[in-house]
Structures are given as C-alpha cells and as structure tokens.
Amino acid sequence: MTLRIAAVQMNTQDNKDKNLETAERLIDEAAGMGANMVGLPEMFNILGLPDYYDNGAEEIPGRTSEFLARKAKEHGGKAQAPR
C-alpha cells in the first residue's frame, strides 16, 4: 500500500461552522487527489487566540471529533488526534 499524505493549511476564523466547512472541502479535495492521510492544523476548528478557547472547547465525542470520524469513514480512513 502506498501512503499519500496531504498537509492542509487553512485560514482559521472565529466561526466554527465556517472552519468545519472549510476543513470538509479541503479534506474532500485532498482525498480526491489520492491522499489517504490528511493532516489538519492543530486548532483548525477555532481561531487560535486564548479568548476563543473556552468557546471552542468540546466534549469527546463531540461535534468536531464526530465530524472527523465521519469524514474518515467517508473516505475509507481513520481519524486520529494527538493526546
């Protein structure tokens, strides 16, 4: 099996909905180009400023982890996050 990795860069905003939409588009684009592993920025779902940390926090499983699991399943992969 060949491993093709895509490293995604995105301009995270202070709007989680918009960030997840952008991540979805970029994941789909990378998978469409043959990537079977996609790396997202560590704080892709919230703007990386301390003011947004509390607003962006989620339980696991939660909205973002469920989103990642759904996208991984859709493209035949697995979701992994750092501990």
Buried (B, 14 or more C-beta within 10 A) or exposed (E): EEEEEBEBEEEBEEEBEEBBEBBBEBBBEBBEEEBBBBBBBEBBBBBEEEEBEEEBEEEEEEEBBEBBEEBBEEBEBEBEEEE
